[in-house]
Amino acid sequence: MLAFPVCSERQRLALKSSWAASLLDALGVDVEADLTHAVPGALLVANHISWIDIYVINAALPSAFVSKEEVRRWPLIGWLAAKNDTIFLRRGSRGHAKVINQQVADVLGKGRHVAVFPEGTTTDGRSLLHFHAALIQPALGVGRPVLPVAISYWEVDGQRSLAPRYDGDISLGQCTRAILGRKRLIARLVTTPLRGLNGEDRKQVAAEAREAIALAAGLPLVSSRPETPDGLPGEPPSDAHPTGNPSRAPADLA
């Protein structure tokens, strides 16, 4: 934690990946990653199941994450998030949305990844919700690719696992105990073909990304209400959380 802020960019990415992999190993989670379609400077768009999704992504493709502004003020956690390349989003401010768009664009322009969870909350991992397209706009605005990433969890016997789910009324403690209660779990991360390189608008890219993730993770598409009209350009709708259920603190952290 002390060395991270003063390391070189390359060292920081390596440390982030190594630390995430070590945490997952301590939890008994093996990562199987198919990075066939990964390229530098892509916006990662992923489905959201658990607080450990962030570490699965970082173990395979170290990324900056978008988080709500409130996290910055949390003791210790806020400091760690700020030092870990988190981009903080202040909802309800059109001017701040433009600032966030530029921050995301700057990170992508350096050939680094930024990750978002456009469902706006977690699920149990057996379906996909509607994708909030506004979170994809910063990449499209500067011509950077969108990389749909499918995350799924599996038992060692090949059955889909519900142990990592962090939705509904499941607490962090309950989720963690469920994960530790399995001798071993497999987290699969599958990249799919890049999107948004041919002038598509954000709604089309969001729909295509959602379909690609559903196919790669073997999930049905669940109908949910469309993006609300109060979403500002480059900002999620006012009731959408950028990286997960607003009551889920760990889902906000990179």
PEKABEL-V648001 format. One record per residue. N is the residue number from 0. RES is the residue in three letters. PHI is phi in whole degrees, 0 to 359 (* if undefined). BURIAL is + if it has 9 or more other C-alpha atoms within 8 Angstrom, else -. Layout:
n: [N,N]
res: [RES,RES]
phi: [PHI,PHI]
burial: [BURIAL,BURIAL]
This chain:
n: [0,1,2,3,4,5,6,7,8,9,10,11,12,13,14,15,16,17,18,19,20,21,22,23,24,25,26,27,28,29,30,31,32,33,34,35,36,37,38,39,40,41,42,43,44,45,46,47,48,49,50,51,52,53,54,55,56,57,58,59,60,61,62,63,64,65,66,67,68,69,70,71,72,73,74,75,76,77,78,79,80,81,82,83,84,85,86,87,88,89,90,91,92,93,94,95,96,97,98,99,100,101,102,103,104,105,106,107,108,109,110,111,112,113,114,115,116,117,118,119,120,121,122,123,124,125,126,127,128,129,130,131,132,133,134,135,136,137,138,139,140,141,142,143,144,145,146,147,148,149,150,151,152,153,154,155,156,157,158,159,160,161,162,163,164,165,166,167,168,169,170,171,172,173,174,175,176,177,178,179,180,181,182,183,184,185,186,187,188,189,190,191,192,193,194,195,196,197,198,199,200,201,202,203,204,205,206,207,208,209,210,211,212,213,214,215,216,217,218,219,220,221,222,223,224,225,226,227,228,229,230,231,232,233,234,235,236,237,238,239,240,241,242,243,244,245,246,247,248,249,250,251,252,253]
res: [MET,LEU,ALA,PHE,PRO,VAL,CYS,SER,GLU,ARG,GLN,ARG,LEU,ALA,LEU,LYS,SER,SER,TRP,ALA,ALA,SER,LEU,LEU,ASP,ALA,LEU,GLY,VAL,ASP,VAL,GLU,ALA,ASP,LEU,THR,HIS,ALA,VAL,PRO,GLY,ALA,LEU,LEU,VAL,ALA,ASN,HIS,ILE,SER,TRP,ILE,ASP,ILE,TYR,VAL,ILE,ASN,ALA,ALA,LEU,PRO,SER,ALA,PHE,VAL,SER,LYS,GLU,GLU,VAL,ARG,ARG,TRP,PRO,LEU,ILE,GLY,TRP,LEU,ALA,ALA,LYS,ASN,ASP,THR,ILE,PHE,LEU,ARG,ARG,GLY,SER,ARG,GLY,HIS,ALA,LYS,VAL,ILE,ASN,GLN,GLN,VAL,ALA,ASP,VAL,LEU,GLY,LYS,GLY,ARG,HIS,VAL,ALA,VAL,PHE,PRO,GLU,GLY,THR,THR,THR,ASP,GLY,ARG,SER,LEU,LEU,HIS,PHE,HIS,ALA,ALA,LEU,ILE,GLN,PRO,ALA,LEU,GLY,VAL,GLY,ARG,PRO,VAL,LEU,PRO,VAL,ALA,ILE,SER,TYR,TRP,GLU,VAL,ASP,GLY,GLN,ARG,SER,LEU,ALA,PRO,ARG,TYR,ASP,GLY,ASP,ILE,SER,LEU,GLY,GLN,CYS,THR,ARG,ALA,ILE,LEU,GLY,ARG,LYS,ARG,LEU,ILE,ALA,ARG,LEU,VAL,THR,THR,PRO,LEU,ARG,GLY,LEU,ASN,GLY,GLU,ASP,ARG,LYS,GLN,VAL,ALA,ALA,GLU,ALA,ARG,GLU,ALA,ILE,ALA,LEU,ALA,ALA,GLY,LEU,PRO,LEU,VAL,SER,SER,ARG,PRO,GLU,THR,PRO,ASP,GLY,LEU,PRO,GLY,GLU,PRO,PRO,SER,ASP,ALA,HIS,PRO,THR,GLY,ASN,PRO,SER,ARG,ALA,PRO,ALA,ASP,LEU,ALA]
phi: [*,286,282,306,294,256,284,290,302,297,293,295,296,295,295,300,295,295,293,297,296,293,298,297,296,295,275,82,246,264,257,246,243,255,256,309,258,287,224,297,70,258,274,278,244,232,286,232,242,214,296,278,307,300,283,297,296,295,295,262,221,310,220,273,243,268,225,292,302,302,298,303,268,287,302,62,300,297,296,298,296,296,283,254,67,288,256,267,253,263,286,89,239,295,296,291,301,294,297,297,304,291,297,297,299,296,296,298,294,273,81,256,266,238,240,225,245,287,290,81,196,267,235,275,91,252,200,240,269,299,264,280,290,301,292,269,304,304,291,296,295,244,72,266,285,255,248,292,234,261,245,212,237,222,282,293,274,94,274,298,259,260,302,281,302,223,246,59,262,291,274,301,298,297,298,296,296,295,294,292,287,265,298,204,233,244,258,255,241,236,276,237,307,298,234,80,259,236,80,293,278,294,292,294,296,298,295,293,296,298,296,295,293,301,295,292,264,67,244,281,268,260,290,215,300,289,303,285,289,276,293,281,303,81,229,291,305,298,262,261,259,295,227,146,307,302,274,261,301,299,288,265,255,279]
burial: [-,-,-,+,+,-,+,-,-,-,-,+,+,+,+,+,+,+,+,+,+,-,+,+,+,-,-,+,+,+,+,-,-,-,-,-,+,-,-,-,+,+,+,+,+,+,+,+,+,+,-,+,+,+,+,+,+,+,+,-,-,+,+,+,+,+,+,+,+,-,+,+,-,+,-,-,+,+,+,+,+,+,+,+,+,+,+,+,+,+,+,-,-,+,-,+,+,+,-,+,+,+,+,+,+,-,+,+,+,-,+,+,+,+,+,+,+,+,+,+,+,+,+,+,+,-,+,+,+,+,+,+,+,+,+,+,+,+,+,+,-,-,-,+,+,+,+,+,+,+,+,+,+,+,+,-,-,-,-,-,+,-,-,+,+,+,+,-,-,+,-,-,-,-,+,+,-,+,+,+,-,+,-,+,+,+,+,+,+,+,+,+,-,+,+,+,+,-,-,-,-,+,-,-,+,+,+,+,+,+,+,+,+,+,-,+,+,-,+,-,+,-,-,-,-,-,+,-,-,-,+,+,-,+,+,+,+,-,-,+,+,+,+,+,+,-,-,+,-,-,+,+,+,+]
